[in-house]
């Protein structure tokens, strides 16, 4: 092979190597970008304290149900007596309680094919694919909250017990696509349950609760109860 041919072969090999390297680098960069984008979306939909989905995650999940045009149950679960926990043991104790409660709710919800989200400080929402099973499922969620919970405060173990009330509503996207209305109805049912007592559940009744199915204000009910 002549010197010119050898040089040409070397240049071609280097060019091919550079092209392959650039291609692989581009694929790795694109892969890292997609992974970073996915992680950012997941983080934006996740509650920092409990690791559950947050309000944005709830809206995305309900939008997915709407796209499938199939009815789902929406439940709002609000803890009772958390002001007492804060008053006696402080905010860090409440944080522990919320983390442990979130784990219980997630376990019960997933067993029924549902997903749980933290909506505000002491309030959670659940989306369940089977609306007919929702009332019984709400009772199991409330029962899970009521189990005594062990907390660690300044190196000491304390046991606290709180209750919760739950409201149930059905979201039927082919009849009423307004997601906020479904959440408002579940919230109204939860508040109706609270008027009966602690540890209660209620299902939204369009006749008895007429006029109370408007969406809740964004910050309504913020804080502990």
Order of alpha helices (4+ residues) and beta strands (2+ residues): alpha-alpha-beta-alpha-alpha-beta-beta-alpha-beta-beta-beta-alpha-beta
